[in-house]
Amino acid sequence: MVKERARILVVGGGYVGMYTALRLQRKLKTELRRGDVDITVVTPDPYMTYQPFLPEAAAGSISPRHVVVPLRRVLDQCHVVIGEVTSIDHAVRTAAVTTLATAEEGKPAELLGYDELVLAPGSISRTLPIPGLAEYGIGFKTVEEAIGLRNHVIEQMDIASSTRDPAIRDAALTFVFVGGGYAGVEALAELEDMARYTARYYHNVRPEDMKWILVEASDRILPEVGEEMGRYTVTQLRRRNIQVLLETRLDSCADRVAVLSDGQRFPTRTVVWTAGVKPSPLLAATDLPLTERGRLKCTAQLTVDGTEHAWGAGDAAAVPDVTAAEPGTETAPNAQHAVRQARTLGDNIAHALRGEPLETYAHKYVGSVASLGLHKGVAQVYGRKLKGYPAWFMHRVYHLSRVPTVNRKARVLAEWTLAGLFKREIVSLGSLEHPRAEFELAAGGKPPHSPSDDPKGSS
């Protein structure tokens, strides 16, 4: 029994936020029905994005709406607030929240009180002060960015097909990806696979005309799957005429020219930045203890170190790895840990409310899987290495088992089945990003100044 009414505030609707709230709904079902517990989830988006499926969504293998999970449907016992927490004063247990309504009303942020705080705001792209990156770079962290990138790639093929200027054509068909982690390698591999297939429908664009370039500052890619599998991945990508440039950095992409640290220059209209993430800037606007890297300092029980009634997990939290041989090791900021941490976190909050002892989070990393396009992949699971089709199949099976809700599992499985029976979709819907453009022009709105300002396009 919960001793007194408790207000639980969950900041963030990603892996940790959604799974923690879902776990609390199940563990505190009786208390929620009696009104002894109130759970509020504050998140900028009304859905949780299953990020491992973003590359397949970009390639057209999965519909965008099946990559996301609607929070209001899943968290039907929680109050879901679409907004952003701008600061937290844990000393007085209040969080400043801005919503669409506060912006419309012109009011300052509202103060939301709580008794238990779950801080899981996730991470944002880690960028560097590279000339031209803010103007021309494309991220790959949200479903909007993934679909926008797909539209952009097909649009570049349209540009190349319809121009006689060799410089414009070469820049349109040059695609530079910066970062050799999961996001960069899977996004590049899936999109190259999609573009190679799409080229058969263009009379004057061949797969050999396109340049795909992967830039990585370290001496290896996909460190999560091990050194041997990383070398295998480099070999497979190079066999597909993808340039893999190791120990190389992007120095500039100003004026649509990618300048690399080895002196190479590539005129390009596509620079995709996937070079890591950093904790949400919200953490700096709290009075909670942080590590040197700006992550929330947590214990193995997922409480905030030295602080009562505050909890953390996921990308934004530095959680000790009790299974590691070396002391001081932290769990990796990935989905495998986030989902399991959320389960322990939900259980521990329920234990704390009932005065029960807390559980310790302990999970030994089982391995990693990565897709390199249709029927191609690499994996290292429980020490066993897989390549090609078996690794790709394991990648799909694993992520199908992990995507939330039976509804989403069934829809994704149905789409994969249909994709095996029918041809790929190769349509660019760039106008979706500016749906009012056609009406604005019809109503006498200002035409775009230049092709790059075209509201109907994605680039």
Disulfide bonds with the S-S distance in Angstrom:
none
